[in-house]
Amino acid sequence: MKSGVKTSPIDMKARAALGLRAGDTVRVWQNIVELKKGKAANKKEVTTKQARKQAFEGLVLAVKHGTEPGATFTVRRVASGVGVERIFPLYSPALDSIEVLRRSRVRRAKLYFIRRKAAHDVKRAMRKQLTIEQRKMPVGEAIAPEEAAPQKEEAAVE
C-alpha cells in the first residue's frame, strides 16, 4: 500500500546513497534566498526575492545519526586564513546538491582533532617564518644604540 503523502521534496534515497563519511572532501551547493526592500515608482515599499546558489567546499569532520531523518554532517574549510565550520542537515530542502570530491581513509569516526592540528600548524609556520627573517638580517649591519641617536654635544662645541 503506497501512501500519497510526500514527506520531503528531495530524493532521500539518493542522499542516503552518498554514504558520507568523516574524511571526505565535499562541495555542498545551497540555495540562498535574498530579500531586498526598496521603493517602487509609486513610493510604496516593495520586497523582491533573489535566489542564488552558493558552494561550501571542505572536509567532513563528523556525520551524526547516519541516514536517519535527523542526520547532520559537519564540514570545515579555511577561508581567508580562518577556519569555518558549518553543520548541514542531510535531508534539508535548502541544499541543492552534495558532491563528494575525494574520499580519504581515516582512522577516526569524528575528526575534531583537525581544529587543534590546524592551529598548531599555523603557529609552527609563523615561528619558522620569524626565525628565517631574523637570519636574513646580517649581524654587522645591526644599528647600535649610540649610532642611532644624533650627537648634539659635539655640534654645540664647534
Backbone torsions as a table, in degrees:
resi	resn	phi	psi	omega
1	MET	NA	117.1	-176.6
2	LYS	-98.9	132.2	-179.1
3	SER	-85.4	147.1	178.6
4	GLY	-89.1	-1.0	-178.2
5	VAL	-85.2	127.0	177.7
6	LYS	-99.1	123.5	-175.3
7	THR	-84.9	-28.8	-176.9
8	SER	-148.0	144.2	179.5
9	PRO	-77.3	-3.3	-179.2
10	ILE	-104.8	165.0	178.3
11	ASP	-84.8	99.2	-175.1
12	MET	-68.5	-32.0	179.7
13	LYS	-67.5	-37.9	179.4
14	ALA	-67.5	-39.5	178.4
15	ARG	-66.7	-40.1	179.0
16	ALA	-67.5	-32.3	-178.6
17	ALA	-73.3	-13.2	177.2
18	LEU	-60.3	-36.2	179.4
19	GLY	63.9	49.8	179.5
20	LEU	-62.4	137.5	177.6
21	ARG	-136.2	160.5	174.7
22	ALA	-63.2	137.7	-178.8
23	GLY	100.8	-13.5	177.8
24	ASP	-74.2	145.5	171.0
25	THR	-100.4	121.8	-174.4
26	VAL	-126.4	158.0	171.3
27	ARG	-121.2	117.0	-177.3
28	VAL	-104.3	119.6	177.6
29	TRP	-95.5	122.4	-175.9
30	GLN	-117.9	138.1	174.9
31	ASN	-83.2	125.7	179.5
32	ILE	-120.8	128.4	178.9
33	VAL	-107.9	121.4	179.2
34	GLU	-104.5	131.5	177.1
35	LEU	-104.2	127.0	178.9
36	LYS	-121.0	131.2	177.4
37	LYS	-101.6	137.2	-179.9
38	GLY	-154.4	172.6	179.1
39	LYS	-100.9	134.5	177.9
40	ALA	-86.8	-179.3	-178.9
41	ALA	-64.5	-29.2	179.5
42	ASN	-90.9	17.3	174.6
43	LYS	65.5	20.9	174.5
44	LYS	-98.6	149.1	178.3
45	GLU	-73.5	132.2	-179.2
46	VAL	-125.2	133.4	177.0
47	THR	-105.2	125.5	178.6
48	THR	-113.6	145.3	178.1
49	LYS	-106.8	134.4	173.3
50	GLN	-127.2	124.5	179.6
51	ALA	-105.0	140.9	177.1
52	ARG	-147.3	166.3	178.0
53	LYS	-111.4	139.1	-179.9
54	GLN	-131.1	137.7	-178.9
55	ALA	-99.2	143.4	173.6
56	PHE	-129.6	110.3	-174.2
57	GLU	-112.3	131.0	179.4
58	GLY	-176.4	-167.2	-176.3
59	LEU	-94.6	133.8	177.5
60	VAL	-79.1	117.0	178.9
61	LEU	-85.9	-38.4	-175.0
62	ALA	-152.9	147.1	170.7
63	VAL	-123.1	122.5	-177.0
64	LYS	-114.2	139.3	177.1
65	HIS	68.1	24.1	170.7
66	GLY	52.6	-115.3	-179.2
67	THR	-118.0	20.9	177.3
68	GLU	-67.2	168.2	179.2
69	PRO	-61.2	-26.6	-180.0
70	GLY	-99.0	21.2	-175.4
71	ALA	-66.6	141.2	177.1
72	THR	-133.6	159.4	173.5
73	PHE	-140.0	144.6	-177.2
74	THR	-105.3	129.7	-179.4
75	VAL	-120.2	133.8	180.0
76	ARG	-119.9	137.7	173.9
77	ARG	-142.2	163.5	177.2
78	VAL	-109.0	116.4	-179.3
79	ALA	-118.8	118.8	179.9
80	SER	55.8	39.3	177.6
81	GLY	80.2	4.2	-179.5
82	VAL	-118.1	132.1	177.7
83	GLY	-75.0	129.2	-179.2
84	VAL	-123.5	130.7	177.5
85	GLU	-120.7	141.6	175.7
86	ARG	-133.1	143.0	177.8
87	ILE	-107.6	121.1	-178.4
88	PHE	-111.6	135.9	168.7
89	PRO	-72.4	135.0	-175.1
90	LEU	-62.9	-38.7	-175.0
91	TYR	-104.9	26.5	-178.4
92	SER	-72.5	134.3	175.8
93	PRO	-70.0	-15.6	178.0
94	ALA	-72.4	-19.9	178.1
95	LEU	-86.4	122.3	-179.4
96	ASP	-75.6	-51.8	178.9
97	SER	-157.0	159.9	177.2
98	ILE	-126.8	121.4	-180.0
99	GLU	-110.2	127.5	174.5
100	VAL	-90.3	112.2	-176.5
101	LEU	-86.4	-38.6	-176.4
102	ARG	-152.1	141.3	175.9
103	ARG	-109.9	133.6	179.1
104	SER	-119.4	148.8	177.0
105	ARG	-90.9	118.3	179.8
106	VAL	-123.4	159.6	-177.3
107	ARG	-107.5	16.6	179.0
108	ARG	-133.5	152.1	176.7
109	ALA	-83.5	-29.6	179.0
110	LYS	-126.1	128.3	-175.1
111	LEU	-103.4	43.8	-177.9
112	TYR	-67.0	-20.3	179.7
113	PHE	-67.1	-15.0	179.1
114	ILE	-62.3	-31.5	179.4
115	ARG	-60.2	-50.3	-179.4
116	ARG	-69.1	-38.5	-178.5
117	LYS	-62.2	-40.9	179.5
118	ALA	-64.8	-40.7	179.5
119	ALA	-65.1	-41.6	179.1
120	HIS	-65.3	-39.1	179.4
121	ASP	-64.4	-39.3	179.1
122	VAL	-66.2	-44.5	178.9
123	LYS	-61.6	-42.3	180.0
124	ARG	-63.2	-42.3	179.6
125	ALA	-65.0	-39.5	179.0
126	MET	-66.0	-41.4	178.4
127	ARG	-61.5	-42.6	-179.9
128	LYS	-64.6	-40.0	-179.3
129	GLN	-65.9	-39.6	179.1
130	LEU	-65.0	-41.6	-179.5
131	THR	-67.7	-35.2	178.2
132	ILE	-67.0	-41.9	179.6
133	GLU	-65.3	-36.9	179.1
134	GLN	-68.9	-34.0	179.2
135	ARG	-71.7	-28.4	-178.3
136	LYS	-68.1	-30.3	-178.2
137	MET	-76.3	121.0	178.9
138	PRO	-64.3	146.4	-176.6
139	VAL	-70.5	-38.4	-176.6
140	GLY	-69.0	-22.6	-177.4
141	GLU	-90.5	4.2	178.5
142	ALA	-67.7	134.9	-176.6
143	ILE	-80.6	125.3	177.7
144	ALA	-78.3	151.9	-178.4
145	PRO	-63.0	-29.9	-179.7
146	GLU	-70.4	-36.2	-178.2
147	GLU	-76.4	-24.9	-175.8
148	ALA	-72.5	-36.9	-178.0
149	ALA	-87.4	136.1	177.6
150	PRO	-70.2	144.5	-177.9
151	GLN	-92.4	107.3	-176.2
152	LYS	-83.8	-29.5	-175.4
153	GLU	-65.8	-39.3	-179.2
154	GLU	-68.5	-36.5	179.3
155	ALA	-67.2	-33.7	-179.4
156	ALA	-72.7	-29.7	-177.9
157	VAL	-73.0	-38.1	-177.0
158	GLU	-70.9	NA	NA
